[in-house]
Amino acid sequence: MKQQPWDFRRGVIGIRHMVQVGIDHGIAERRLLASTGLRFADLEADDLEVEGVQELSVARNLVQTLGDRPGLGTEVAMRFSLANFGLLGFAMLSSPTAGEALRVALQTLRIGNRFIDITFGLSQTTGRITFRHEGPARRRPCLPART
């Protein structure tokens, strides 16, 4: 069976942000973490790595509980900062232009908590960023916006 491009271990930060958004909307952390094997206290460990399927489970729980509301993925994404990506974030911050920062990120084998493919191209006058999502359809409203 072919491994999905999103199927790799990653830091817990994406789950932490999704759970916090859920809590802000009145959802119990136990409901958000159902079927993940994680406890709320686990989310505070900065060195904890989780499986992609665990992160997808939290996304599913969040979307199933709140519904397919516009802006949910963006609400989660607004909690991320480049500092969440460690040395990669520092390299991006050190880049002279936004285009170079994006190039640095995309040259990295796995840039973190992505569930979509991102490509970009630059010409003399324009830039184009393409987002392609082939993951589970029921999570599409939340994950591309979050990425």
SERO-4910 file (N, C-alpha, C, O; in steps of 0.05 Angstrom, whole numbers):
BEGIN
 pado doro    nc1    nc2    nc3   cac1   cac2   cac3    cc1    cc2    cc3    oc1    oc2    oc3
  Met    A     17    -24      0      0      0      0     18     25      0     36     28     16
  Lys    A     12     43    -18     28     68    -21     22     86      3     -1     91     10
  Gln    A     44     97     14     41    116     36     32    143     26     42    153      6
  Gln    A     13    155     40      3    181     32     24    202     38     39    199     57
  Pro    A     25    223     23     46    244     27     43    258     55     62    269     65
  Trp    A     19    257     67     15    270     93     20    251    116     19    259    139
  Asp    A     26    225    110     27    204    130     56    203    142     71    185    134
  Phe    A     62    221    160     88    221    173     84    233    201     65    246    207
  Arg    A    103    227    218    102    238    246    108    268    245    124    277    228
  Arg    A     95    282    262     98    311    263     94    320    291     85    305    308
  Gly    A    101    345    297     98    356    323     69    359    331     51    358    313
  Val    A     63    362    356     36    362    367     23    390    363     -1    393    370
  Ile    A     37    409    353     27    437    353      1    440    338    -17    455    346
  Gly    A     -3    426    316    -28    427    301    -52    418    317    -73    430    317
  Ile    A    -48    396    331    -69    385    348    -75    405    371    -98    411    378
  Arg    A    -53    416    383    -57    435    405    -74    459    396    -92    467    410
  His    A    -68    469    372    -84    492    362   -113    485    356   -131    500    363
  Met    A   -117    462    344   -145    454    338   -161    449    364   -184    458    366
  Val    A   -148    437    384   -162    432    409   -168    459    423   -190    462    434
  Gln    A   -150    478    422   -155    504    434   -179    518    421   -195    531    434
  Val    A   -180    517    394   -203    529    380   -228    515    389   -248    529    394
  Gly    A   -228    489    391   -252    474    400   -260    483    428   -284    487    433
  Ile    A   -241    485    446   -247    493    473   -259    521    473   -278    527    488
  Asp    A   -247    539    457   -258    566    455   -287    567    446   -302    585    452
  His    A   -296    546    432   -323    543    422   -340    526    441   -363    519    435
  Gly    A   -329    519    464   -344    505    485   -344    474    483   -360    461    495
  Ile    A   -325    463    467   -324    434    464   -304    423    485   -283    435    489
  Ala    A   -312    402    498   -294    389    517   -270    376    503   -273    364    482
  Glu    A   -246    380    516   -222    369    504   -224    338    500   -213    328    481
  Arg    A   -239    325    517   -242    296    515   -256    289    488   -249    269    476
  Arg    A   -276    305    480   -290    301    455   -271    305    431   -272    290    412
  Leu    A   -255    326    433   -237    333    411   -215    312    408   -206    307    385
  Leu    A   -206    300    430   -184    280    429   -194    251    427   -177    233    427
  Ala    A   -220    247    424   -231    220    422   -217    205    398   -213    217    377
  Ser    A   -211    180    403   -199    162    382   -170    170    375   -160    160    355
  Thr    A   -156    186    391   -129    193    385   -109    179    403    -85    177    396
  Gly    A   -118    170    427    -99    159    446    -84    180    462    -66    174    477
  Leu    A    -91    206    458    -78    228    471    -95    238    494   -119    237    494
  Arg    A    -81    249    514    -94    263    536    -88    293    533    -68    301    520
  Phe    A   -105    309    545   -101    338    543    -74    347    553    -61    364    541
  Ala    A    -64    334    574    -38    341    585    -15    335    566      6    348    566
  Asp    A    -19    316    548      1    309    528      7    332    509     30    334    499
  Leu    A    -12    349    505     -9    371    485     11    392    494     19    409    477
  Glu    A     18    392    519     37    412    529     66    404    523     84    421    526
  Ala    A     71    379    516     99    370    511    108    379    483     99    368    463
  Asp    A    126    398    482    135    409    457    150    389    440    151    392    415
  Asp    A    161    368    452    176    348    437    159    324    429    170    305    418
  Leu    A    134    324    436    116    301    429    112    300    398    105    321    386
  Glu    A    115    277    387    108    273    359     83    256    357     79    237    373
  Val    A     66    262    338     41    248    334     40    238    305     55    248    288
  Glu    A     22    220    300     18    210    273     -2    228    258    -19    241    271
  Gly    A      0    229    232    -19    244    216    -47    236    221    -65    253    222
  Val    A    -52    210    225    -79    201    230    -90    211    256   -115    215    258
  Gln    A    -74    216    276    -83    228    301    -92    257    296   -113    265    307
  Glu    A    -77    271    280    -84    299    274   -110    300    258   -127    317    262
  Leu    A   -113    281    239   -137    280    224   -161    273    241   -183    283    236
  Ser    A   -157    257    261   -179    250    280   -189    274    295   -213    278    298
  Val    A   -170    291    304   -178    315    318   -193    334    299   -213    346    306
  Ala    A   -183    336    274   -197    353    254   -225    343    250   -244    358    248
  Arg    A   -228    316    247   -255    304    243   -273    311    267   -296    319    264
  Asn    A   -262    307    291   -278    312    315   -287    342    317   -310    348    324
  Leu    A   -269    359    310   -275    388    310   -297    395    290   -316    408    296
  Val    A   -294    385    265   -313    391    244   -340    378    250   -361    389    245
  Gln    A   -340    353    259   -365    339    265   -380    353    288   -405    353    288
  Thr    A   -366    364    307   -379    377    330   -388    405    323   -411    412    331
  Leu    A   -372    420    310   -380    448    303   -395    451    277   -409    470    273
  Gly    A   -392    431    260   -405    433    234   -386    445    214   -364    455    221
  Asp    A   -394    446    189   -378    456    167   -381    486    166   -394    497    148
  Arg    A   -369    500    186   -372    529    187   -349    543    173   -326    536    176
  Pro    A   -356    563    157   -336    578    143   -316    591    162   -324    601    183
  Gly    A   -291    590    155   -270    604    171   -258    587    194   -241    596    208
  Leu    A   -268    562    197   -258    545    219   -228    539    215   -212    542    234
  Gly    A   -220    532    191   -192    526    186   -175    551    189   -152    550    199
  Thr    A   -185    574    180   -171    599    183   -168    606    213   -147    616    221
  Glu    A   -188    600    229   -187    605    257   -164    589    270   -150    599    287
  Val    A   -161    564    261   -138    548    271   -112    559    261    -93    561    276
  Ala    A   -111    565    235    -86    575    223    -76    600    236    -51    605    237
  Met    A    -93    617    245    -85    643    257    -70    639    283    -57    657    293
  Arg    A    -71    615    294    -56    609    319    -27    601    314    -10    602    332
  Phe    A    -21    594    289      7    586    282     24    611    278     14    632    270
  Ser    A     50    608    283     69    628    277     94    613    265     96    589    268
  Leu    A    111    627    253    135    614    242    152    602    264    166    583    259
  Ala    A    150    612    288    164    601    311    155    572    316    171    556    327
  Asn    A    131    565    308    122    537    312    137    517    295    135    493    299
  Phe    A    153    527    276    167    509    258    197    508    263    213    499    246
  Gly    A    206    517    286    234    514    295    253    527    276    250    550    268
  Leu    A    274    512    269    295    522    251    284    530    224    294    549    212
  Leu    A    265    515    214    253    522    188    240    549    190    243    566    172
  Gly    A    225    554    212    213    581    216    234    603    217    230    624    206
  Phe    A    256    597    231    278    617    232    289    622    204    294    645    196
  Ala    A    293    601    188    303    604    161    284    620    144    292    637    128
  Met    A    258    616    147    239    631    132    239    660    141    237    678    124
  Leu    A    241    665    167    242    693    177    267    708    167    266    732    163
  Ser    A    288    693    162    313    704    153    314    709    123    333    721    113
  Ser    A    294    700    109    294    703     80    288    732     73    273    746     86
  Pro    A    301    742     51    299    770     44    271    777     32    263    800     33
  Thr    A    257    757     21    231    762      9    212    740     17    220    718     25
  Ala    A    186    745     13    166    725     19    169    701      0    165    678      7
  Gly    A    176    707    -25    180    686    -45    203    667    -36    201    643    -39
  Glu    A    225    679    -27    247    663    -18    240    647      7    249    624     10
  Ala    A    224    658     25    215    644     49    198    620     41    201    598     52
  Leu    A    181    623     21    165    601     12    182    580     -2    177    556      2
  Arg    A    202    588    -17    220    570    -30    235    553     -9    238    529    -12
  Val    A    244    566     12    258    552     34    240    531     46    248    508     50
  Ala    A    215    539     51    196    520     63    190    496     45    190    473     54
  Leu    A    186    501     20    179    480      1    202    462     -6    198    439    -14
  Gln    A    227    471     -2    250    454     -7    255    435     16    269    415     13
  Thr    A    243    441     38    245    423     61    228    399     56    205    401     47
  Leu    A    238    375     62    224    351     55    196    350     66    177    345     52
  Arg    A    193    356     92    167    356    105    165    380    122    179    382    142
  Ile    A    148    399    114    149    425    129    131    426    153    126    447    164
  Gly    A    121    404    162    105    405    187     79    391    184     78    367    179
  Asn    A     58    405    188     32    394    192     14    396    167    -10    401    169
  Arg    A     26    393    143     11    397    118     -4    372    111      5    349    114
  Phe    A    -28    376    101    -44    354     90    -51    360     61    -68    348     49
  Ile    A    -37    380     49    -41    387     22    -14    391      8      6    396     22
  Asp    A    -14    390    -18     11    396    -33     10    425    -41    -10    436    -50
  Ile    A     33    438    -37     35    467    -44     58    469    -64     80    460    -60
  Thr    A     52    482    -86     72    489   -106     71    519   -112     50    531   -108
  Phe    A     93    529   -122     92    558   -129    111    563   -152    130    548   -156
  Gly    A    106    584   -166    123    593   -187    124    623   -188    105    637   -181
  Leu    A    147    634   -195    151    663   -197    160    670   -225    177    657   -237
  Ser    A    149    691   -235    159    703   -260    169    731   -253    170    738   -229
  Gln    A    175    747   -273    185    774   -268    163    791   -255    169    809   -239
  Thr    A    138    786   -261    116    804   -252     95    791   -235     79    804   -222
  Thr    A     95    764   -234     74    751   -218     84    727   -203    106    717   -208
  Gly    A     69    719   -184     74    695   -169     49    679   -167     27    690   -167
  Arg    A     52    653   -166     28    635   -165     33    614   -145     53    599   -146
  Ile    A     15    611   -125     16    590   -106     -8    572   -111    -31    582   -113
  Thr    A     -3    546   -113    -25    527   -118    -27    508    -94     -7    496    -85
  Phe    A    -51    504    -84    -56    485    -62    -73    462    -74    -93    467    -86
  Arg    A    -63    438    -69    -77    414    -79    -82    395    -56    -64    387    -42
  His    A   -108    388    -52   -115    371    -30   -128    346    -41   -147    347    -55
  Glu    A   -117    323    -33   -128    297    -42   -135    280    -18   -140    256    -21
  Gly    A   -135    291      5   -141    276     29   -171    270     32   -186    274     13
  Pro    A   -178    260     55   -206    253     60   -225    276     56   -221    298     67
  Ala    A   -246    272     39   -264    294     31   -278    307     55   -282    331     54
  Arg    A   -284    292     75   -299    304     97   -283    324    114   -294    339    130
  Arg    A   -256    325    110   -240    344    125   -230    367    107   -216    384    117
  Arg    A   -238    367     82   -229    388     64   -236    416     72   -220    434     68
  Pro    A   -259    421     85   -265    449     92   -245    461    112   -239    485    110
  Cys    A   -235    445    130   -218    455    152   -189    455    145   -175    475    150
  Leu    A   -178    434    133   -149    430    131   -136    448    111   -115    459    118
  Pro    A   -146    452     87   -132    470     69   -130    499     79   -110    512     77
  Ala    A   -151    509     92   -150    536    103   -131    537    125   -117    557    129
  Arg    A   -129    516    141   -110    515    164    -81    515    154    -64    527    167
  Thr    A    -76    502    132    -49    500    122    -40    526    112    -17    529    103
***
